[in-house]
Amino acid sequence: MVVTLFAGCSAHDPDPLNWQIEAKNPETLGEWMQKTMPLLPSELQEDLAESYTNIVARTPGSDASSDEQINNPVCLRLNHRTLREVILEGLQIGRDALNTRIDLLRNSEIALLKQEEDAPPDRLVIYEKRLKEYRAALEYANKELVPLQKRIDMLLATRPKE
């Protein structure tokens, strides 16, 4: 019974991160997800859901609602890859997006500081409020980055030796 449940998951391997995704088309991917997600620990379910969203968002020509059966760009990207590979890619996309946001916030903060130098005294309160908002957003983004990078590092460290 267990072998039947895991068919297509490469479940001969007890580590779910080594299971291969079946994604010949959107229907096959959907069936694979429905069958596999309940078998994964909650942390991997969350990682896979986040990674899938990030990959769909960054796949040229993808439309998450597309049911194109042949050459679906998301399916082509995921088919026969391991959960580890897909989760790593998706989390790295998320990390890169977060780093971009951090860079934008830092640049905005610097630009605002330069504008504040030349601002009339009656506008300083507005600049201080905006600086406080940028700094709070920057602090929050940096706090999000730490556990994300730790998760990526853990996945990289547990890759099977070639």
DRENDO-1510 file (C-alpha; in Angstrom, 1 decimal, always signed):
<recs>
REC; n; res; u; v; w
REC; 1; MET; +0.0; +0.0; +0.0 .
REC; 2; VAL; +2.7; +2.5; +0.9 .
REC; 3; VAL; +4.6; +1.8; -2.3 .
REC; 4; THR; +1.4; +2.5; -4.3 .
REC; 5; LEU; +1.0; +5.8; -2.5 .
REC; 6; PHE; +4.5; +6.9; -3.3 .
REC; 7; ALA; +4.5; +5.8; -6.9 .
REC; 8; GLY; +6.0; +8.6; -9.0 .
REC; 9; CYS; +7.5; +10.1; -5.9 .
REC; 10; SER; +10.8; +8.2; -6.0 .
REC; 11; ALA; +9.7; +7.1; -2.5 .
REC; 12; HIS; +12.2; +4.3; -2.5 .
REC; 13; ASP; +14.2; +7.1; -0.9 .
REC; 14; PRO; +13.1; +7.8; +2.6 .
REC; 15; ASP; +14.1; +11.4; +2.3 .
REC; 16; PRO; +11.3; +13.3; +0.7 .
REC; 17; LEU; +13.7; +16.0; -0.5 .
REC; 18; ASN; +15.0; +13.4; -3.0 .
REC; 19; TRP; +11.6; +12.6; -4.4 .
REC; 20; GLN; +11.1; +13.6; -8.1 .
REC; 21; ILE; +8.2; +15.8; -9.2 .
REC; 22; GLU; +5.9; +14.5; -11.9 .
REC; 23; ALA; +4.9; +17.4; -14.0 .
REC; 24; LYS; +4.4; +16.3; -17.7 .
REC; 25; ASN; +1.5; +18.7; -17.8 .
REC; 26; PRO; -0.6; +20.8; -15.4 .
REC; 27; GLU; -3.0; +17.9; -14.7 .
REC; 28; THR; -0.1; +15.5; -13.8 .
REC; 29; LEU; +1.5; +18.2; -11.6 .
REC; 30; GLY; -1.8; +18.8; -9.8 .
REC; 31; GLU; -2.3; +15.0; -9.2 .
REC; 32; TRP; +1.3; +14.7; -8.0 .
REC; 33; MET; +0.8; +17.7; -5.6 .
REC; 34; GLN; -2.5; +16.3; -4.2 .
REC; 35; LYS; -0.9; +12.9; -3.7 .
REC; 36; THR; +2.4; +14.1; -2.3 .
REC; 37; MET; +1.7; +17.2; -0.2 .
REC; 38; PRO; -0.1; +15.3; +2.6 .
REC; 39; LEU; +2.9; +13.0; +2.9 .
REC; 40; LEU; +5.4; +15.8; +3.5 .
REC; 41; PRO; +6.3; +17.3; +6.9 .
REC; 42; SER; +4.6; +20.7; +7.4 .
REC; 43; GLU; +7.9; +22.6; +6.9 .
REC; 44; LEU; +8.4; +21.0; +3.5 .
REC; 45; GLN; +4.8; +21.7; +2.5 .
REC; 46; GLU; +5.3; +25.4; +3.3 .
REC; 47; ASP; +8.7; +25.5; +1.5 .
REC; 48; LEU; +7.2; +23.8; -1.6 .
REC; 49; ALA; +4.2; +26.1; -1.7 .
REC; 50; GLU; +6.4; +29.2; -1.4 .
REC; 51; SER; +8.9; +27.9; -3.9 .
REC; 52; TYR; +6.2; +27.0; -6.4 .
REC; 53; THR; +4.7; +30.5; -6.1 .
REC; 54; ASN; +8.1; +32.1; -6.6 .
REC; 55; ILE; +9.0; +29.8; -9.6 .
REC; 56; VAL; +5.7; +30.5; -11.3 .
REC; 57; ALA; +6.2; +34.2; -10.8 .
REC; 58; ARG; +9.7; +34.1; -12.4 .
REC; 59; THR; +8.9; +31.7; -15.2 .
REC; 60; PRO; +8.7; +33.6; -18.5 .
REC; 61; GLY; +5.5; +32.8; -20.4 .
REC; 62; SER; +3.9; +31.2; -17.4 .
REC; 63; ASP; +0.3; +31.8; -16.4 .
REC; 64; ALA; -0.6; +30.1; -13.1 .
REC; 65; SER; -4.1; +29.5; -14.5 .
REC; 66; SER; -2.9; +28.1; -17.8 .
REC; 67; ASP; -3.9; +24.6; -18.5 .
REC; 68; GLU; -1.7; +24.3; -21.6 .
REC; 69; GLN; -1.0; +20.6; -21.8 .
REC; 70; ILE; +2.1; +20.7; -24.1 .
REC; 71; ASN; +5.1; +22.7; -23.3 .
REC; 72; ASN; +3.7; +24.4; -20.2 .
REC; 73; PRO; +6.7; +26.5; -19.0 .
REC; 74; VAL; +6.2; +25.7; -15.3 .
REC; 75; CYS; +5.8; +22.0; -15.9 .
REC; 76; LEU; +8.9; +22.0; -18.2 .
REC; 77; ARG; +10.8; +23.7; -15.4 .
REC; 78; LEU; +9.7; +21.3; -12.6 .
REC; 79; ASN; +9.3; +17.9; -14.3 .
REC; 80; HIS; +11.6; +15.2; -13.0 .
REC; 81; ARG; +13.4; +17.6; -10.6 .
REC; 82; THR; +13.8; +16.7; -7.0 .
REC; 83; LEU; +11.9; +18.5; -4.2 .
REC; 84; ARG; +15.3; +19.7; -2.9 .
REC; 85; GLU; +16.2; +21.3; -6.3 .
REC; 86; VAL; +12.8; +22.9; -6.7 .
REC; 87; ILE; +12.6; +24.2; -3.1 .
REC; 88; LEU; +16.1; +25.5; -3.3 .
REC; 89; GLU; +15.5; +27.3; -6.5 .
REC; 90; GLY; +12.2; +28.8; -5.2 .
REC; 91; LEU; +13.7; +29.9; -1.9 .
REC; 92; GLN; +16.7; +31.4; -3.7 .
REC; 93; ILE; +14.3; +33.4; -5.9 .
REC; 94; GLY; +12.6; +34.6; -2.7 .
REC; 95; ARG; +15.9; +35.5; -1.1 .
REC; 96; ASP; +17.0; +37.4; -4.2 .
REC; 97; ALA; +13.7; +39.3; -4.3 .
REC; 98; LEU; +14.1; +40.1; -0.6 .
REC; 99; ASN; +17.7; +41.3; -1.1 .
REC; 100; THR; +16.5; +43.5; -4.0 .
REC; 101; ARG; +13.9; +45.0; -1.7 .
REC; 102; ILE; +16.5; +45.6; +1.0 .
REC; 103; ASP; +18.7; +47.4; -1.6 .
REC; 104; LEU; +15.8; +49.5; -2.7 .
REC; 105; LEU; +14.9; +50.5; +0.8 .
REC; 106; ARG; +18.6; +51.4; +1.6 .
REC; 107; ASN; +18.8; +53.5; -1.6 .
REC; 108; SER; +15.5; +55.2; -0.7 .
REC; 109; GLU; +16.8; +55.9; +2.8 .
REC; 110; ILE; +20.0; +57.5; +1.4 .
REC; 111; ALA; +18.1; +59.6; -1.1 .
REC; 112; LEU; +15.7; +60.7; +1.6 .
REC; 113; LEU; +18.6; +61.7; +3.9 .
REC; 114; LYS; +20.0; +63.8; +1.0 .
REC; 115; GLN; +16.7; +65.5; +0.4 .
REC; 116; GLU; +16.3; +66.1; +4.1 .
REC; 117; GLU; +19.6; +68.1; +4.2 .
REC; 118; ASP; +18.1; +70.7; +1.9 .
REC; 119; ALA; +14.5; +70.6; +3.2 .
REC; 120; PRO; +12.9; +73.6; +4.7 .
REC; 121; PRO; +12.4; +73.3; +8.5 .
REC; 122; ASP; +8.6; +72.9; +8.2 .
REC; 123; ARG; +9.1; +69.7; +6.1 .
REC; 124; LEU; +11.6; +68.0; +8.4 .
REC; 125; VAL; +8.8; +66.2; +10.3 .
REC; 126; ILE; +7.6; +64.6; +7.1 .
REC; 127; TYR; +11.1; +63.4; +6.2 .
REC; 128; GLU; +11.6; +62.0; +9.7 .
REC; 129; LYS; +8.4; +60.1; +9.5 .
REC; 130; ARG; +9.3; +58.7; +6.1 .
REC; 131; LEU; +12.8; +57.7; +7.3 .
REC; 132; LYS; +11.2; +55.9; +10.3 .
REC; 133; GLU; +9.0; +54.0; +7.9 .
REC; 134; TYR; +11.9; +53.0; +5.6 .
REC; 135; ARG; +14.0; +51.9; +8.6 .
REC; 136; ALA; +11.1; +49.8; +10.0 .
REC; 137; ALA; +10.6; +48.2; +6.6 .
REC; 138; LEU; +14.3; +47.6; +6.3 .
REC; 139; GLU; +14.5; +46.0; +9.8 .
REC; 140; TYR; +11.6; +43.7; +9.0 .
REC; 141; ALA; +13.1; +42.6; +5.6 .
REC; 142; ASN; +16.4; +41.9; +7.3 .
REC; 143; LYS; +14.7; +39.8; +9.9 .
REC; 144; GLU; +12.9; +37.8; +7.2 .
REC; 145; LEU; +16.2; +37.2; +5.4 .
REC; 146; VAL; +17.9; +35.4; +8.3 .
REC; 147; PRO; +15.7; +32.3; +8.6 .
REC; 148; LEU; +15.3; +32.2; +4.8 .
REC; 149; GLN; +19.1; +32.0; +4.3 .
REC; 150; LYS; +19.4; +29.5; +7.1 .
REC; 151; ARG; +16.8; +27.2; +5.4 .
REC; 152; ILE; +18.7; +27.6; +2.1 .
REC; 153; ASP; +22.0; +26.7; +3.8 .
REC; 154; MET; +20.5; +23.7; +5.5 .
REC; 155; LEU; +19.1; +22.4; +2.2 .
REC; 156; LEU; +22.5; +22.9; +0.5 .
REC; 157; ALA; +24.3; +21.1; +3.3 .
REC; 158; THR; +22.1; +18.1; +3.1 .
REC; 159; ARG; +22.4; +17.5; -0.6 .
REC; 160; PRO; +23.4; +14.0; -1.5 .
REC; 161; LYS; +27.1; +13.5; -2.4 .
REC; 162; GLU; +27.6; +12.9; -6.1 .
</recs>
